[in-house]
Amino acid sequence: MAGRKQYAREYLKRTEDGDTIRVAFDLDRGRVTDFTVQLECWIDERWRPVARYDSAHGQAHRDTLDWAGRVIEKRWLSADLSFNRAVVFAEQDLLARAATYRIDFMRRRR
């Protein structure tokens, strides 16, 4: 992906349906300082970002994305949630609800 931020650590996880969760983060002395956890679905012969948790704006939140990859909804997580815990929460949520996020994304198709 051109223009995508390069993180110090990154890995992929597969969902039950074969979609991908991309987990990327920076660490400082064991603390996550910046992160992105994104569900990417293989649709129409390409990977499409569907939902993303990240730490932009200094607080963990989930972005719901449209077919062009633009944010159409932002849901803030608790300001008390550390980025370390937010990464774990995001990964668990996207794994558990990947099929639902995919279905909702398909309903938004242009």
N, C-alpha and C positions, 0 to 999 in steps of 0.2 A: 504494500500500500504506500503510494507516494505521499509524503507529507505527514506520515504517522509518527508520533513521538517514539523515540527509542528509549525503552526502559532497561534498567540493569538486569532484571529477571523477567522471563516470560516463558509460559508453557501453555499447551493446549490440552483440553479434555474433550472427549467425545460424549455426546448424549446417547440415550438409548436408540434414538431415531437416526443417528449418524451425523447430526449437526455438531457444531464446534463451540466450545466456550474458550475464549482467549483470555488468559489471566496474565496481566503485566503490572509490575510494580517496581518502585525504587525503595531501598532500605537505607536507614542510617542507624547503626548500632542496634539492629534488631527491630527497629520501628519502621513501619511502612510510612513513607512520606508523600507518596503520590501513587495512584493506581487507576487501572481500568480493568473491568471484568465484563466481557462482551459476548453475547450470544450471536453467532453467525450461522445462518441457514443456507444450505445449498438449494437455490431456486433458480430456474431458468438458466442453467449452466454457469452459474456464478455464485460466489459467497456473498450473502447480503447481511449487513448488520441489522439486527432486529431490536435488541434491547441492550442497554449498557449501564453498568454502574461505574461511577468514577468519582474522583476527588476534586474535580475542577470547582472553582469558586470557594475552595477551602472547606467544604462540607460534603460528606458522602451523599450521593443521590442516585436515583435510577432515571435514565432517559429512555423514553419510548420513541422509536425512530420510524420515519416514513420510508417509502421506497427509494427516495433519493438520499437517504442517510441523515436527513434533517431531524432535529428534535421536535416532536409534536406534543410531548408531555414530560414534565419533570416532577419526580416525587422525592422529596427530601427525607433522608433517614435522620434519626435522632442526632442532634449536635453532640450528645454525650458519647456516641459510639466512636471508638477509636478506629483509625484506618485499618489496623490489623484485624479487628473484629469485623469491620465492614467488608473486607475482602473475603473472609470466610462466609459471612452471611450472603454476599452477592453470588459467590460460586454455588453455594447450596441452593439458593433460590432459583438461579438459572437452570441448574441441573434438574431440580424437582418440577419446575414449571415450564420447561423448554417447549413442550408440545402446545401448551396453552398460548405462550408468547408467539409461536409460529402461526397458530390458527388465527389469532388476533391480527398478526401482520398480514396474512393472506387476505383477510377481510378488508384491509386498508388498500388493497391493490388498486391501482389506477386503471 
